[in-house]
Amino acid sequence: MRFIHSADWHLGRIMHGVRLIEDQSYVLDQLIQIVRETRPDALIISGDLYDRPVPPSDAVDLLDDFLSRLVLDLGTPLLVIAGNHDSSSRLDFASRVLCGQNVHFFGSVSSEPALVRFYDSWGPVNFYATPYAEPSLVREKLGCEAVRDHETAMRALTDIVRTVRAEKERSVLIAHAFVAGGSVSESERPLSVGGAEQVDASCFHGFNYVALGHLHRPQNAGGANLSYSGSIFKYSFSEARHVKSVDVVEMDRHGACRIESIPLVPLRDVRIVEGYLRDVLSGVQPRENLQDYIMVRLLDTGAILDVMGKLRQVYPNVLHVERPCFDAPAAGLHERPDHRRLNDADLFAAFFSQVTGDELPAEMAATYESIIEDLRRREREGAST
C-alpha cells in the first residue's frame, strides 16, 4: 500500500499582509506531479485545509482546481479531516455525495468510527479519520463526562476506533493534534488557551501509521510510525530553516512503513537576512532569488531613515525588519517579555497586571479561557459573534 501524507495547507493564508495564494498554487502543482509519478493508492490531508473557517473565494477556487486534477484526471482517492483552522460543518458539506468519487471529507466528530478501507495484494488497509474538535464538543458528542482536555478527548476518540479495529488488519489513523514533545513554530495557532493542548503519544498505540497534522515542522512524534508531514509552505520566519515536503509512505504486508519525504520547492522562499544595512544592500549573492519573502535583522545601532524603502530597492518582498539593539533591555532595567511570543492567555495576564498592578486571579483567568474557547468555536463554525 502506498499513500501520500500531507497536512496544514492553510489555503488563503496571509503573511504580513501578503496573500500567499500564488505560492500555494505553485507547490500544489508540484504535489500533482508527485502524485502522477508515484501513483499512490490515496492522498491524505491531516487537517487545516483552509486557514480560516470561512475561506476566501480564491482559496476555494484553488482547492476546486486541485481536486479536479487529482480525482478526475488522475483518479486518486482523497481523505481529508478538519483541523483547528477549518469549519467542520463546511468540510462536511456534500461529503456523502463526494465519497462516491472516492473523495472523503471528515469535518465533525462522531460516536461512530469513520472508516475508509482500501485493498492491496495482501488484503485490506483501514484508514480511520479523527477530525479535530474541542474537548467540550467531544464530551457532548460522545456523552463522555471523563473528557476534560485534549488528551482525554483524543483517548476517547481513539478508543472508539479500537472497538472496531481488526487486530490482524493493517490500520492508519488520521489525526490533528499536538503530540507532547513536538517541535513548534510561530505560525501554529494554540489548540487551547490554557496550555492543556498536548496529548501523549500513547493515545495512538496500536496503529501501523499515524498521519498527524497541526505542527508545521516535519517530524516524528514519540515513534517512527507517528509522523507529522509538516505544512506545505513556510508560514512564519521561525520556519525559515525548515524543508517543506510531503511524505510518500510504503506499507508492507506486515504493516511496517517506509517513509520518503519529497521536498516542495517554493516559488518564493521565506528567509532571514542578517547584517549591517550597507552589507545587506551590497551583499546580494549571484543566484539569490530577490523575490523571496525576507525578514531583515539589522545590526546597526544608529537611526536609519526610511529603512524599509532602502531595503525594498534590493528585496521587493521585505516583510519585516528587526533591530536587535532596540529589543535588548537597557542597562539596569528588568528584561521585559517579548509580547510577540506570548500566547493569548499570557498577553491578557500581562495586560491585567500592567493596568491594575496585581496578578490576574485564577478564577478570572479561567473565565477568560472559557470565553476565548467559545469564541474560537463560533469562529470555526462561521457563526457571528
C-alpha positions as CSV (number, residue, x, y, z in Angstrom):
1,M,0.0,0.0,0.0
2,R,1.3,3.4,-1.0
3,F,-0.2,6.7,0.2
4,I,0.9,10.3,0.4
5,H,0.7,12.1,3.7
6,S,0.2,15.9,3.7
7,A,-1.2,18.4,6.1
8,D,-1.6,22.1,7.1
9,W,-2.2,23.6,3.7
10,H,-3.8,26.8,5.2
11,L,-5.2,27.8,1.8
12,G,-5.9,31.5,1.8
13,R,-3.2,32.4,4.3
14,I,-2.0,36.0,4.6
15,M,1.5,36.6,6.0
16,H,2.5,40.1,7.0
17,G,-0.3,41.4,4.7
18,V,0.8,39.4,1.7
19,R,-1.7,36.9,0.2
20,L,0.1,33.6,-0.4
21,I,-2.4,32.0,-2.9
22,E,0.1,32.1,-5.8
23,D,2.8,30.5,-3.7
24,Q,0.3,27.8,-2.5
25,S,-0.8,27.1,-6.1
26,Y,2.9,26.7,-7.1
27,V,3.5,24.0,-4.5
28,L,0.2,22.2,-5.2
29,D,1.3,21.9,-8.8
30,Q,4.3,20.0,-7.6
31,L,2.1,17.8,-5.4
32,I,0.0,16.9,-8.5
33,Q,3.3,16.0,-10.3
34,I,4.3,13.8,-7.3
35,V,1.0,12.0,-7.4
36,R,1.4,11.5,-11.1
37,E,4.9,10.0,-10.7
38,T,4.3,7.9,-7.5
39,R,0.7,6.7,-8.3
40,P,-0.4,6.4,-4.6
41,D,-3.5,4.5,-3.5
42,A,-4.6,7.6,-1.6
43,L,-3.7,11.2,-0.6
44,I,-4.2,12.2,3.0
45,I,-4.6,15.8,4.3
46,S,-4.4,15.8,8.1
47,G,-6.3,19.0,8.8
48,D,-6.1,22.7,8.3
49,L,-7.0,22.5,4.7
50,Y,-8.0,26.2,4.9
51,D,-6.5,28.9,7.0
52,R,-9.8,30.1,8.5
53,P,-13.4,28.8,8.9
54,V,-14.8,31.0,6.1
55,P,-12.1,30.8,3.4
56,P,-11.7,33.4,0.7
57,S,-13.0,32.6,-2.8
58,D,-9.6,32.3,-4.3
59,A,-8.7,29.6,-1.8
60,V,-11.9,27.7,-2.6
61,D,-11.1,28.0,-6.3
62,L,-7.6,26.7,-5.8
63,L,-8.9,23.7,-4.0
64,D,-11.5,23.1,-6.7
65,D,-8.8,23.1,-9.4
66,F,-6.6,20.8,-7.3
67,L,-9.4,18.3,-6.7
68,S,-10.4,18.3,-10.4
69,R,-6.9,17.3,-11.4
70,L,-6.4,14.9,-8.6
71,V,-9.6,13.0,-8.8
72,L,-10.9,13.5,-12.3
73,D,-7.6,13.4,-14.2
74,L,-5.5,11.1,-12.0
75,G,-8.3,9.1,-10.3
76,T,-6.6,9.3,-6.9
77,P,-8.7,8.8,-3.8
78,L,-8.5,11.7,-1.2
79,L,-9.1,11.6,2.6
80,V,-9.3,15.0,4.5
81,I,-10.0,15.7,8.1
82,A,-10.8,19.0,9.7
83,G,-8.1,20.9,11.6
84,N,-8.5,23.6,14.2
85,H,-8.5,26.3,11.5
86,D,-11.3,24.6,9.5
87,S,-15.0,24.8,9.8
88,S,-16.2,21.2,10.5
89,S,-19.7,21.8,9.1
90,R,-18.3,23.3,5.9
91,L,-16.0,20.4,5.3
92,D,-18.9,18.1,5.9
93,F,-20.9,19.7,3.1
94,A,-21.7,17.2,0.2
95,S,-19.4,14.6,1.9
96,R,-21.9,11.8,1.2
97,V,-22.0,12.7,-2.4
98,L,-18.3,13.1,-2.8
99,C,-17.5,9.8,-1.3
100,G,-19.0,8.2,-4.4
101,Q,-16.0,9.8,-6.2
102,N,-13.6,8.4,-3.6
103,V,-13.3,11.9,-2.1
104,H,-13.7,11.6,1.7
105,F,-14.2,14.7,3.9
106,F,-14.5,14.3,7.7
107,G,-15.4,17.5,9.3
108,S,-17.3,16.6,12.5
109,V,-16.6,14.1,15.3
110,S,-19.0,11.2,15.6
111,S,-19.7,8.5,18.1
112,E,-19.3,6.1,15.1
113,P,-15.8,5.3,13.8
114,A,-15.1,7.0,10.4
115,L,-13.5,4.3,8.2
116,V,-12.3,4.1,4.6
117,R,-11.0,0.7,3.5
118,F,-8.5,0.2,0.6
119,Y,-7.0,-3.0,-0.6
120,D,-3.7,-4.1,-1.9
121,S,-2.3,-7.5,-2.9
122,W,-2.1,-8.5,0.8
123,G,-5.6,-7.5,1.8
124,P,-7.3,-4.5,3.4
125,V,-5.7,-1.4,4.9
126,N,-8.2,0.5,7.2
127,F,-7.9,4.3,7.3
128,Y,-9.6,5.8,10.4
129,A,-10.4,9.6,10.5
130,T,-10.5,11.6,13.7
131,P,-11.2,15.2,12.8
132,Y,-10.2,17.9,15.3
133,A,-12.7,19.1,17.8
134,E,-12.6,21.0,21.1
135,P,-12.8,18.8,24.2
136,S,-16.2,20.3,25.2
137,L,-17.6,19.2,21.8
138,V,-16.2,15.7,22.1
139,R,-17.6,15.4,25.6
140,E,-21.1,16.5,24.2
141,K,-21.0,14.3,21.1
142,L,-19.8,11.2,22.9
143,G,-21.7,11.8,26.1
144,C,-18.5,11.1,28.0
145,E,-18.0,13.2,31.1
146,A,-14.5,11.9,31.5
147,V,-13.4,14.2,28.6
148,R,-11.7,17.2,30.3
149,D,-8.9,18.3,28.0
150,H,-7.3,17.5,24.6
151,E,-5.7,14.3,25.8
152,T,-8.8,12.7,27.3
153,A,-10.7,13.8,24.2
154,M,-8.2,12.1,21.9
155,R,-8.2,9.0,24.0
156,A,-12.0,8.8,23.8
157,L,-11.9,9.1,20.0
158,T,-9.2,6.5,19.5
159,D,-10.9,4.2,22.0
160,I,-14.0,4.3,19.7
161,V,-11.8,3.3,16.8
162,R,-10.3,0.4,18.8
163,T,-13.7,-1.1,19.4
164,V,-14.0,-1.9,15.7
165,R,-10.3,-2.2,14.6
166,A,-9.5,-5.7,13.5
167,E,-6.2,-6.7,15.2
168,K,-5.0,-8.7,12.2
169,E,-5.7,-5.9,9.6
170,R,-3.3,-3.1,8.9
171,S,-4.5,0.4,10.1
172,V,-3.8,4.1,9.6
173,L,-5.1,6.8,11.9
174,I,-5.5,10.3,10.6
175,A,-5.5,13.0,13.4
176,H,-4.9,16.6,14.0
177,A,-3.2,17.1,17.4
178,F,-0.2,18.4,19.3
179,V,1.7,15.4,20.5
180,A,3.8,16.1,23.5
181,G,7.5,16.7,22.7
182,G,6.8,18.0,19.2
183,S,8.7,21.0,17.9
184,V,6.5,24.1,17.4
185,S,6.7,27.1,15.1
186,E,5.3,30.6,15.5
187,S,2.6,30.1,12.8
188,E,0.6,27.4,14.7
189,R,-2.5,28.6,16.5
190,P,-2.6,27.1,20.0
191,L,-5.3,24.5,20.4
192,S,-6.1,25.6,23.9
193,V,-5.8,29.0,25.7
194,G,-4.9,27.4,29.0
195,G,-2.0,25.4,27.7
196,A,-3.6,21.9,28.2
197,E,-3.4,21.2,24.5
198,Q,-0.8,18.4,24.3
199,V,-1.6,14.7,24.0
200,D,0.7,11.8,24.9
201,A,1.9,9.6,22.1
202,S,0.4,6.6,23.9
203,C,-3.0,7.8,22.7
204,F,-2.1,6.4,19.3
205,H,-0.9,3.0,20.4
206,G,-1.8,0.1,18.1
207,F,-1.9,1.7,14.7
208,N,0.6,0.9,12.0
209,Y,0.9,4.6,10.9
210,V,-0.5,7.8,12.4
211,A,-0.8,10.6,9.9
212,L,-0.6,13.8,12.0
213,G,-1.4,17.4,11.3
214,H,-1.0,20.7,13.3
215,L,2.7,21.1,13.8
216,H,4.3,22.7,10.8
217,R,7.8,21.2,11.1
218,P,8.1,17.7,9.5
219,Q,9.0,15.3,12.4
220,N,8.3,12.1,14.2
221,A,6.4,12.3,17.4
222,G,7.1,9.6,20.0
223,G,7.7,6.9,17.5
224,A,8.7,6.2,13.9
225,N,5.1,5.5,12.9
226,L,3.8,8.8,14.4
227,S,4.6,11.3,11.7
228,Y,3.9,15.0,11.0
229,S,4.4,15.7,7.3
230,G,4.5,19.4,8.2
231,S,2.9,22.4,6.3
232,I,3.3,22.8,2.5
233,F,4.8,26.3,2.9
234,K,6.8,28.3,5.4
235,Y,4.1,30.4,7.2
236,S,6.4,32.3,9.5
237,F,10.0,33.3,9.7
238,S,10.5,30.8,12.5
239,E,10.2,28.2,9.8
240,A,13.0,29.7,7.6
241,R,15.3,26.7,8.1
242,H,12.5,24.1,7.6
243,V,12.5,22.0,4.4
244,K,8.8,21.6,3.4
245,S,7.8,18.3,2.0
246,V,5.2,15.6,1.6
247,D,5.6,12.0,2.8
248,V,5.2,9.1,0.5
249,V,4.5,6.1,2.7
250,E,5.0,2.5,1.6
251,M,3.3,-0.1,3.9
252,D,4.3,-3.7,3.6
253,R,2.2,-6.8,4.2
254,H,3.0,-6.7,7.9
255,G,2.2,-3.0,8.4
256,A,5.8,-1.8,8.5
257,C,6.2,1.6,6.8
258,R,9.0,3.1,4.8
259,I,8.7,6.9,4.5
260,E,10.2,9.0,1.8
261,S,10.0,12.8,2.2
262,I,9.8,14.6,-1.1
263,P,10.7,18.3,-0.9
264,L,8.3,21.0,-2.1
265,V,10.3,23.9,-3.8
266,P,8.7,27.3,-3.2
267,L,8.1,30.0,-5.8
268,R,9.4,32.5,-3.2
269,D,11.3,31.2,-0.2
270,V,10.9,32.6,3.3
271,R,14.3,33.8,4.5
272,I,16.1,35.8,7.2
273,V,18.9,38.1,6.2
274,E,21.2,39.5,8.9
275,G,23.9,42.1,8.9
276,Y,24.6,45.9,8.7
277,L,22.4,47.8,6.3
278,R,25.3,48.6,3.9
279,D,26.3,44.9,3.8
280,V,22.8,43.7,3.2
281,L,22.3,46.1,0.3
282,S,25.7,45.3,-1.3
283,G,25.9,41.6,-0.4
284,V,23.5,40.0,-2.9
285,Q,24.6,36.6,-4.0
286,P,24.7,35.7,-7.7
287,R,22.0,33.0,-7.6
288,E,19.9,34.6,-4.8
289,N,16.2,35.0,-5.5
290,L,15.5,38.6,-4.8
291,Q,11.7,38.0,-4.9
292,D,11.9,35.8,-1.7
293,Y,9.9,36.8,1.4
294,I,12.5,38.4,3.6
295,M,12.9,39.4,7.2
296,V,16.0,41.6,7.7
297,R,17.7,41.6,11.1
298,L,19.8,44.8,11.1
299,L,22.8,45.1,13.4
300,D,23.1,48.9,13.0
301,T,22.7,50.8,16.3
302,G,22.0,54.2,14.9
303,A,18.9,55.7,13.5
304,I,18.1,54.8,9.8
305,L,15.8,57.0,7.7
306,D,13.3,55.0,5.5
307,V,14.9,51.6,6.2
308,M,12.1,49.7,4.6
309,G,12.3,51.8,1.4
310,K,16.0,51.2,1.1
311,L,15.8,47.5,1.6
312,R,13.0,47.1,-0.9
313,Q,15.1,48.6,-3.6
314,V,17.0,45.3,-3.4
315,Y,14.5,42.9,-1.9
316,P,11.0,43.9,-3.1
317,N,9.3,41.5,-0.7
318,V,10.9,42.5,2.6
319,L,8.1,41.9,5.1
320,H,9.7,42.7,8.4
321,V,12.7,44.3,9.9
322,E,14.2,43.5,13.3
323,R,16.5,45.8,15.2
324,P,18.1,43.6,18.0
325,C,19.8,46.6,19.5
326,F,16.4,48.2,20.3
327,D,14.9,44.9,21.6
328,A,17.7,44.3,24.2
329,P,16.8,45.7,27.7
330,A,18.7,48.8,28.7
331,A,21.3,48.5,31.5
332,G,19.8,48.5,34.9
333,L,16.3,47.7,33.7
334,H,14.5,44.4,34.1
335,E,14.1,42.4,31.0
336,R,10.6,42.6,29.6
337,P,9.0,39.6,27.9
338,D,8.7,39.6,24.1
339,H,4.9,40.0,23.7
340,R,5.1,38.7,20.2
341,R,5.9,35.3,21.6
342,L,3.2,35.2,24.3
343,N,0.0,33.3,23.9
344,D,-3.4,34.8,24.3
345,A,-3.7,33.9,28.0
346,D,-0.3,35.3,28.9
347,L,-1.0,38.5,27.0
348,F,-4.2,39.0,28.9
349,A,-2.5,38.3,32.2
350,A,0.3,40.8,31.3
351,F,-2.3,43.4,30.3
352,F,-4.2,42.9,33.5
353,S,-1.1,43.2,35.6
354,Q,0.1,46.4,33.8
355,V,-3.3,48.1,34.2
356,T,-4.1,47.1,37.8
357,G,-0.7,46.4,39.3
358,D,-2.0,43.0,40.6
359,E,-1.7,39.4,39.4
360,L,-4.6,38.0,37.4
361,P,-6.8,36.0,39.8
362,A,-7.1,32.3,38.9
363,E,-10.9,32.4,38.6
364,M,-10.7,35.4,36.2
365,A,-8.1,33.5,34.1
366,A,-10.4,30.5,33.9
367,T,-13.3,32.7,32.8
368,Y,-11.2,34.4,30.2
369,E,-10.1,31.0,28.8
370,S,-13.7,29.8,28.7
371,I,-14.8,32.9,26.7
372,I,-11.9,32.6,24.2
373,E,-12.5,28.9,23.6
374,D,-16.2,29.6,22.9
375,L,-15.3,32.5,20.5
376,R,-12.9,30.2,18.7
377,R,-15.5,27.5,18.4
378,R,-18.0,30.0,16.9
379,E,-15.4,31.3,14.5
380,R,-14.6,27.8,13.3
381,E,-18.3,27.2,12.7
382,G,-18.7,30.6,10.9
383,A,-21.1,32.0,13.4
384,S,-21.3,35.7,14.2
385,T,-20.0,36.9,17.5
